[in-house]
């Protein structure tokens, strides 16, 4: 019989689905207990549950082909095949299948080859410790137990068993008004941000882990009357504009976006939004909030208040991050525009050769934004930055003529 080479990366020609399942089971056993820790052999009888084709679930050609593959696997040094023995004084009936009462023993020296064929590298000590811990707490993970075994979630400075125990505690957590960050800090060693990058794992826990939405907080300054809303990116400029007595500013409700915060899905969600008003805000807060929600995307807010709708502008840094915020705000405010009184002096600086190169302010990795759905930004500001390859921060604007 011609036995193919078995030291290649790809599986040998005698490979088939039932052999792959058999070898996967042996690696599962080795992952749970490495060969050097074993006192028993990796042996099992050939039975219907592990090789169903041999026991009436295939035609005669399929049965003969599978048995030949098993023999080839043994000749390749992957397993030791023990066939049915003849006992003294007992004849084996004519036509008896050779696999009846046969057994396979997986050979330790074949482990590396099989791992290559199955693309299953040997587990680390941490992976083995994780799987053991998950197995001990398997009642907490329900039908997703296999997912939890495969997905190791290590925490620096913590034992795997302790991390699994924390996940188990979270799995039986009763509904409460805690936010995701509070749950994270409560169950994962005081780290409030741990769960923010583990959304998939949260969905793999049995039941629904409910938590309160984390509110978006926006700072607002209101003049006595206002006919528009200006969203300001940076805090220093926001505070400066509050003190500035200028007719351009005096008619605007000012909102500090805190960088990307107002570019959030929560910006128009009444239950997930909280406004903080400056001490010297002189307008009715309710009138501003009516205008804020009425000026937003009506499809998102599901509020139709056209009489309260006001124009909304955005003013931030003249760089790609600022343009990204402007573009993102279109999701909440479809007709938002870049605020020209603020951007124009910054644009003039670029036209005059001023401004900083991206490397000076560690902005070289900001993705280039080519479209914001604002004509002034798309047709002028973006082209200006592409031409001069420089940026300007909004804090440099300290007056409006």
Secondary structure, 3 states (H helix, E strand, C coil): CCCCCCCCCCCCCCCCHHHHHHHHHHHHHHHHCCHHHCCCCCEEECCCCCCHHHHCCCCHHHHHHHHHHHHHHHHCCCEEEECCCCCCCCCCCCCCCCCCCCEEEECHHHHHHHHHHHCCCCCCHHHHHHHHHHHHCHHHCHHHHHHHHHCCCCCCCCCHHHHHHHHHHHHCCCCCCCEHHHHHHHHCCCCCCHHHHCHHHHHCCCCCCCCECCCEEEEEECCCCCCEEEEECCHHHHHHHHHCCCCCCCCEEEEECCCCHHHCHHHHCHHHEEEEECCCCCCCHHHHHHHHHHHCCHHHHCCCCHHHCCEEEEECCECHHHHHHHHHHCCCCCCCEECHHHHHHHHHHHHCCCCECHHHHCCCCCCCCCCCCCHHHHHHHHHHHHHHCCEECHHHCCCCC
